[in-house]
Amino acid sequence: MPTNLTLKNIPDEVYDRLRWSAETHRRSINNEAIVCLEAILTPASIPVSERILRARGLRADLPGKFKAKDIDGLKRDGRP
């Protein structure tokens, strides 16, 4: 059975970020708070294949095209 929780004295900045996130994900503030708590408190075991698919999706959305060798070069450039 679900439990009710009341939060008090939430800093305005935290509430504003929660509200923005809820609007972005088309959720109520309550549902967004639950999703955020679950993400932090519930360990997620995402298969490697799923992580790769997510990474490829993110890379596909970037402006311009990056190749693996370009990314490796940029990582090396950032190292002392």
C-alpha positions in Angstrom: 0.0 0.0 0.0 1.5 3.4 -1.0 2.4 5.8 1.8 1.8 9.5 1.8 4.7 11.8 2.4 4.6 15.6 3.0 7.7 17.6 2.4 8.2 20.9 4.1 10.6 23.8 3.6 11.7 22.8 0.1 14.1 25.4 -1.2 12.6 27.5 -4.0 15.4 26.6 -6.4 14.8 22.8 -5.8 11.1 23.2 -6.2 11.5 25.2 -9.4 13.8 22.5 -10.9 11.4 19.8 -9.9 8.5 21.7 -11.5 10.5 22.3 -14.7 11.5 18.7 -14.8 7.8 17.6 -14.3 6.7 19.9 -17.1 9.5 18.7 -19.4 8.5 15.0 -18.8 4.7 15.8 -18.8 4.3 14.5 -15.3 2.7 15.9 -12.2 5.1 17.3 -9.6 4.2 14.4 -7.3 5.0 11.8 -10.0 8.2 13.6 -10.9 9.3 13.5 -7.3 8.6 9.8 -7.1 10.6 9.2 -10.3 13.5 11.2 -8.9 13.5 9.4 -5.6 13.3 6.0 -7.4 16.2 7.0 -9.7 18.4 7.8 -6.7 17.3 5.1 -4.2 16.7 2.1 -6.5 19.8 0.6 -7.9 19.4 0.2 -11.7 21.0 -2.6 -13.5 21.0 -1.6 -17.2 22.4 -4.2 -19.5 25.5 -3.1 -21.5 23.6 -3.4 -24.8 21.0 -0.9 -23.5 23.7 1.5 -22.4 25.3 1.3 -25.9 21.9 1.9 -27.6 21.3 5.0 -25.4 24.8 6.3 -26.1 24.4 5.9 -29.8 21.0 7.6 -29.6 22.5 10.6 -27.8 25.4 10.7 -30.2 23.0 10.7 -33.2 21.3 13.8 -31.7 24.5 15.8 -31.6 25.0 18.5 -34.2 27.6 17.3 -36.6 29.1 13.8 -36.7 31.8 12.6 -34.4 33.8 9.5 -35.1 35.3 7.3 -32.4 38.8 8.3 -33.4 37.8 12.0 -33.0 36.3 11.4 -29.6 39.4 9.5 -28.5 41.6 12.4 -29.7 39.5 14.9 -27.8 39.8 12.8 -24.6 43.6 12.6 -25.1 43.9 16.3 -25.6 42.2 16.9 -22.3 44.8 14.9 -20.4 48.1 16.3 -19.1 
